[in-house]
Amino acid sequence: MKNYIPLFVYGLIVLSLPLIILLLARFFMLKKPSPVKEEPYECGNPIKTEAYQYRFSIRYIIIAILFVIFDVETIFIYPWAATFDKLGLFGLAEMVIFLVILIVGYIYAFKEGALKWV
């Protein structure tokens, strides 16, 4: 049990540090609202249209989520490819299962129309 104390302390720090930072930011922030602060920032240019009042299409959010999911795939494939010779057949079987699950997810997203741009 003594061996797990550093891990527990590390987990406690990792979970509490973002909360502490958010609370400090809320405590020290300036609270002077103004109409200028409520406007969206367009790269330093004056706002030309009232387009900021419209919401984004949900399609963009779905595409962003799909991008993140399939981008994480690359994060897992790269270390596997770097150590492929050491993992042997077991590592190959694991990666095949992983890729099959991702391909099934891709096919599902395609059939649901999440990848249609028009």
N, C-alpha and C positions, 0 to 999 in steps of 0.2 A: 504494500500500500504506500510505503514511503516513496517509491519510485514514481508514483503518479502525482505527487504534490506539485512538482514544477509544471507538469502539464496542466493541472487544474488552475494554478496561478496564471499561467500563460493564457488559458482560455478565458479566465475572468478579466484579465487586462484587455484582451482582444474584444471582448463583448462590451466592456464598460467604456473604453476609450472613445469610440464614436459618440456615445451618449453624452459623455462629459464635454466633448468638443461642441456638440450641438447646443447643449445647455449654456456653455460659455458664449457661444456666438449669439444666442438669443438674448442673453443678459447684457452683452456689450454693444449690441447693434443700435444704430440711431433710429429713432421712431418719429421721423418727421415726414409723413406722407405728403406728396404734392402731385399735381396732375402730370408733371414731366416724368416723375419716377414711375408712374403707372403705365406709361407708354412703352411699347416694345422697342428694343434696341435694334436698329438696322445698320449695323457696321459703321456707325458714326454719321450716316447720311440722314437728312431730315426725312420724316415719313411722308411718302408721296400719295399713298392710297389709304383707304380705310380697310384694306384686306386683312389686317391683323384681327379684326373682329370675327372673322370666319374661323370655323374649327377645321382641323386637319381631317382628312378622310381616314377612316379606320383601316383602310387598305395599306396606308403607309406604315401604320403601327404593326400590322401583321407581317409585312415584308421585313421590317426591322427585326422582329422577333425571330422570323425564319433565318435571317442573316446571322443573328447571334448563335442560334442553335447549330447551324451548319458551319459557322466559323469555329465553334468549340471543337467540332470534329477534327479540324486541322491541328488544334492544340494537342489532341490525343494521338493523332496519327504520326506526328513528327517524332516524338520520343520512341514510339514503337518501331518506326523505320530505322532509327539510329541504333537500336539494340536488337534488331530482328535476328541476327545470327546467334545471339546468346539465349533468346527466348525459345527458339525451336518451334516444334509443332504445336505446343500448348499456346504460345503467344500468337501463332497464326490463327488457331481456332478462335481465340478470344477476339481477335481483330475482325475475323469474318463475321462473328455474331454481332459485334458492334456495328459493322458496316451494313449488315442486313437490317438491323433495327433502324438505322438512319435512312436507308433506301426506302423502307416501308413508310417511314414518316414523310419522306419527300414525295412518294407516290400519293399518299393520302392528301398532302397539301396541294398537290397538282390537281387531283380529282375534285377537291373542294373548291377549286378556282382561286386559291390564295395567290397563285403565281401569275394570274392574268393581269396585265398592265392596262388594258383598255376596258 
